[in-house]
Amino acid sequence: MLLVSTVQPVYFWLVVLIVCLIAEAATTQLVTLWFAAGSIGALFAAYAGLGWAGQLGIFLVLSFLLLFLLRPLFGGVLRPRQDKTNADRILGQTAVVIQAIDNRQGTGQIRLMGQVWTARSTQEEEIAAGETVVVREISGVKAMVERAQEDGGNGS
């Protein structure tokens, strides 16, 4: 507390405010914003002549009160909603191979939900036309597929 006793309280809380705002600007996660608000309360307390213990108490109470009461309200800002795209809805769906899938040749197409998709195998295996596959992921504009379990790995 030697350093604190030699610094004017108003300037100390002003520095804390600036440091918290810079840290908040760098992270944008609403972590130090509440402590910046607490330092404003402590700054006013220091300006009013309240002692260090009172200033620190106001800083801590105001900071944590705002953190626990207001942060949940800003949850949507922290976690933007991720909308599913039309491509996401084909994940896990079964499809029929309409052009043989050969990763080495760079060929392959599937028909799924009435649409034709370029397809590649996740297993690095050739899959013949007419076989049933399951879409496991989307890579760019290609459906990454593997043989459906019902086929047992046999061609049709």
Disulfide bonds with the S-S distance in Angstrom:
none
